Amino acid sequence: MFSGPCVTFEGFDYGEERLVTLGLLRGIAVNKKSIKSDLARIDRMRDADIDYSEIPPLDKTFLKKAASAWPPAKRQLTIRLDANVLDWLKGHGKGYQTRINRILRVVMESQPPAPQ
């Protein structure tokens, strides 16, 4: 449904990162009015009306990840980046190191696990 990984660089005061997907939906017109009407329709739904058939069962993998400490521990390192890449990262405002981490996390999580 989405055209690719979604990353946002806007942070919130309470430390939450939200993925901005509006405008990335393929073939679906999205605007404030349609969102409000969809939310109103969802609010009127009863639990019995919700189709859970596409939700996979929770397995040990999910529970293992759910039990992981968050956020993971960070390690300090030195990294060399192309000057224009660093300029681009810094051009989005403060927090460029967090931005690098988020970009790398999206890429990492989109890849199959490395063989052990």
MARPA-39083 format. One record per residue (C-alpha): residue in one letter; x, y, z. Coordinates in nm, 3 decimals. Layout:
REM residues N
<rec><code>a</code><x>X</x><y>Y</y><z>Z</z></rec>
...
This chain:
REM residues 116
<rec><code>m</code><x>0.000</x><y>0.000</y><z>0.000</z></rec>
<rec><code>f</code><x>0.290</x><y>0.236</y><z>0.070</z></rec>
<rec><code>s</code><x>0.542</x><y>0.328</y><z>-0.193</z></rec>
<rec><code>g</code><x>0.845</x><y>0.261</y><z>0.030</z></rec>
<rec><code>p</code><x>0.988</x><y>0.302</y><z>0.379</z></rec>
<rec><code>c</code><x>0.839</x><y>0.595</y><z>0.565</z></rec>
<rec><code>v</code><x>1.063</x><y>0.815</y><z>0.774</z></rec>
<rec><code>t</code><x>0.982</x><y>1.141</y><z>0.941</z></rec>
<rec><code>f</code><x>1.231</x><y>1.388</y><z>1.074</z></rec>
<rec><code>e</code><x>0.981</x><y>1.578</y><z>1.284</z></rec>
<rec><code>g</code><x>1.013</x><y>1.496</y><z>1.653</z></rec>
<rec><code>f</code><x>0.762</x><y>1.568</y><z>1.922</z></rec>
<rec><code>d</code><x>0.833</x><y>1.722</y><z>2.261</z></rec>
<rec><code>y</code><x>0.751</x><y>1.397</y><z>2.435</z></rec>
<rec><code>g</code><x>1.009</x><y>1.202</y><z>2.235</z></rec>
<rec><code>e</code><x>0.769</x><y>1.017</y><z>2.007</z></rec>
<rec><code>e</code><x>0.847</x><y>0.966</y><z>1.640</z></rec>
<rec><code>r</code><x>0.553</x><y>0.929</y><z>1.405</z></rec>
<rec><code>l</code><x>0.576</x><y>0.801</y><z>1.053</z></rec>
<rec><code>v</code><x>0.428</x><y>1.041</y><z>0.802</z></rec>
<rec><code>t</code><x>0.251</x><y>0.840</y><z>0.534</z></rec>
<rec><code>l</code><x>-0.004</x><y>1.087</y><z>0.393</z></rec>
<rec><code>g</code><x>0.082</x><y>1.151</y><z>0.034</z></rec>
<rec><code>l</code><x>0.268</x><y>0.820</y><z>0.010</z></rec>
<rec><code>l</code><x>-0.048</x><y>0.615</y><z>-0.034</z></rec>
<rec><code>r</code><x>-0.086</x><y>0.486</y><z>-0.389</z></rec>
<rec><code>g</code><x>-0.418</x><y>0.542</y><z>-0.563</z></rec>
<rec><code>i</code><x>-0.601</x><y>0.672</y><z>-0.256</z></rec>
<rec><code>a</code><x>-0.716</x><y>1.031</y><z>-0.227</z></rec>
<rec><code>v</code><x>-0.643</x><y>1.149</y><z>0.127</z></rec>
<rec><code>n</code><x>-0.751</x><y>1.481</y><z>0.272</z></rec>
<rec><code>k</code><x>-0.863</x><y>1.613</y><z>0.611</z></rec>
<rec><code>k</code><x>-1.233</x><y>1.568</y><z>0.533</z></rec>
<rec><code>s</code><x>-1.193</x><y>1.204</y><z>0.427</z></rec>
<rec><code>i</code><x>-0.977</x><y>1.130</y><z>0.732</z></rec>
<rec><code>k</code><x>-1.237</x><y>1.283</y><z>0.968</z></rec>
<rec><code>s</code><x>-1.521</x><y>1.086</y><z>0.807</z></rec>
<rec><code>d</code><x>-1.315</x><y>0.764</y><z>0.824</z></rec>
<rec><code>l</code><x>-1.236</x><y>0.824</y><z>1.192</z></rec>
<rec><code>a</code><x>-1.604</x><y>0.894</y><z>1.266</z></rec>
<rec><code>r</code><x>-1.702</x><y>0.569</y><z>1.088</z></rec>
<rec><code>i</code><x>-1.441</x><y>0.376</y><z>1.288</z></rec>
<rec><code>d</code><x>-1.565</x><y>0.531</y><z>1.614</z></rec>
<rec><code>r</code><x>-1.917</x><y>0.401</y><z>1.536</z></rec>
<rec><code>m</code><x>-1.796</x><y>0.044</y><z>1.475</z></rec>
<rec><code>r</code><x>-1.868</x><y>-0.229</y><z>1.726</z></rec>
<rec><code>d</code><x>-1.597</x><y>-0.479</y><z>1.818</z></rec>
<rec><code>a</code><x>-1.800</x><y>-0.751</y><z>1.646</z></rec>
<rec><code>d</code><x>-1.776</x><y>-0.556</y><z>1.315</z></rec>
<rec><code>i</code><x>-1.395</x><y>-0.564</y><z>1.306</z></rec>
<rec><code>d</code><x>-1.238</x><y>-0.820</y><z>1.073</z></rec>
<rec><code>y</code><x>-0.933</x><y>-0.970</y><z>1.241</z></rec>
<rec><code>s</code><x>-0.874</x><y>-1.237</y><z>0.974</z></rec>
<rec><code>e</code><x>-0.565</x><y>-1.068</y><z>0.826</z></rec>
<rec><code>i</code><x>-0.389</x><y>-1.021</y><z>1.160</z></rec>
<rec><code>p</code><x>-0.129</x><y>-1.295</y><z>1.205</z></rec>
<rec><code>p</code><x>-0.123</x><y>-1.483</y><z>1.535</z></rec>
<rec><code>l</code><x>0.135</x><y>-1.369</y><z>1.787</z></rec>
<rec><code>d</code><x>0.428</x><y>-1.609</y><z>1.797</z></rec>
<rec><code>k</code><x>0.749</x><y>-1.641</y><z>1.997</z></rec>
<rec><code>t</code><x>0.931</x><y>-1.405</y><z>1.760</z></rec>
<rec><code>f</code><x>0.682</x><y>-1.127</y><z>1.830</z></rec>
<rec><code>l</code><x>0.693</x><y>-1.185</y><z>2.203</z></rec>
<rec><code>k</code><x>1.075</x><y>-1.187</y><z>2.203</z></rec>
<rec><code>k</code><x>1.086</x><y>-0.853</y><z>2.023</z></rec>
<rec><code>a</code><x>0.809</x><y>-0.712</y><z>2.242</z></rec>
<rec><code>a</code><x>1.011</x><y>-0.799</y><z>2.553</z></rec>
<rec><code>s</code><x>1.326</x><y>-0.626</y><z>2.425</z></rec>
<rec><code>a</code><x>1.443</x><y>-0.320</y><z>2.613</z></rec>
<rec><code>w</code><x>1.365</x><y>0.001</y><z>2.428</z></rec>
<rec><code>p</code><x>1.541</x><y>0.213</y><z>2.331</z></rec>
<rec><code>p</code><x>1.842</x><y>-0.008</y><z>2.266</z></rec>
<rec><code>a</code><x>2.170</x><y>0.096</y><z>2.423</z></rec>
<rec><code>k</code><x>2.367</x><y>0.341</y><z>2.213</z></rec>
<rec><code>r</code><x>2.741</x><y>0.331</y><z>2.149</z></rec>
<rec><code>q</code><x>2.959</x><y>0.623</y><z>2.056</z></rec>
<rec><code>l</code><x>3.161</x><y>0.597</y><z>1.737</z></rec>
<rec><code>t</code><x>3.335</x><y>0.806</y><z>1.477</z></rec>
<rec><code>i</code><x>3.194</x><y>0.796</y><z>1.124</z></rec>
<rec><code>r</code><x>3.311</x><y>0.963</y><z>0.806</z></rec>
<rec><code>l</code><x>3.038</x><y>1.091</y><z>0.574</z></rec>
<rec><code>d</code><x>3.049</x><y>1.268</y><z>0.241</z></rec>
<rec><code>a</code><x>3.033</x><y>1.643</y><z>0.299</z></rec>
<rec><code>n</code><x>2.711</x><y>1.683</y><z>0.098</z></rec>
<rec><code>v</code><x>2.544</x><y>1.398</y><z>0.290</z></rec>
<rec><code>l</code><x>2.631</x><y>1.563</y><z>0.621</z></rec>
<rec><code>d</code><x>2.509</x><y>1.901</y><z>0.490</z></rec>
<rec><code>w</code><x>2.179</x><y>1.739</y><z>0.391</z></rec>
<rec><code>l</code><x>2.136</x><y>1.573</y><z>0.731</z></rec>
<rec><code>k</code><x>2.216</x><y>1.895</y><z>0.918</z></rec>
<rec><code>g</code><x>1.995</x><y>2.095</y><z>0.678</z></rec>
<rec><code>h</code><x>1.686</x><y>1.938</y><z>0.835</z></rec>
<rec><code>g</code><x>1.757</x><y>2.105</y><z>1.169</z></rec>
<rec><code>k</code><x>1.908</x><y>1.989</y><z>1.495</z></rec>
<rec><code>g</code><x>1.926</x><y>1.620</y><z>1.576</z></rec>
<rec><code>y</code><x>2.121</x><y>1.498</y><z>1.274</z></rec>
<rec><code>q</code><x>2.279</x><y>1.211</y><z>1.468</z></rec>
<rec><code>t</code><x>1.935</x><y>1.085</y><z>1.572</z></rec>
<rec><code>r</code><x>1.830</x><y>1.126</y><z>1.210</z></rec>
<rec><code>i</code><x>2.122</x><y>0.908</y><z>1.095</z></rec>
<rec><code>n</code><x>2.022</x><y>0.642</y><z>1.349</z></rec>
<rec><code>r</code><x>1.657</x><y>0.647</y><z>1.236</z></rec>
<rec><code>i</code><x>1.749</x><y>0.620</y><z>0.868</z></rec>
<rec><code>l</code><x>1.984</x><y>0.330</y><z>0.937</z></rec>
<rec><code>r</code><x>1.720</x><y>0.158</y><z>1.156</z></rec>
<rec><code>v</code><x>1.459</x><y>0.176</y><z>0.877</z></rec>
<rec><code>v</code><x>1.705</x><y>0.020</y><z>0.633</z></rec>
<rec><code>m</code><x>1.817</x><y>-0.243</y><z>0.886</z></rec>
<rec><code>e</code><x>1.459</x><y>-0.345</y><z>0.972</z></rec>
<rec><code>s</code><x>1.366</x><y>-0.373</y><z>0.603</z></rec>
<rec><code>q</code><x>1.639</x><y>-0.635</y><z>0.545</z></rec>
<rec><code>p</code><x>1.625</x><y>-1.009</y><z>0.623</z></rec>
<rec><code>p</code><x>1.812</x><y>-1.108</y><z>0.939</z></rec>
<rec><code>a</code><x>2.185</x><y>-1.167</y><z>0.895</z></rec>
<rec><code>p</code><x>2.287</x><y>-1.535</y><z>0.910</z></rec>
<rec><code>q</code><x>2.423</x><y>-1.630</y><z>1.251</z></rec>
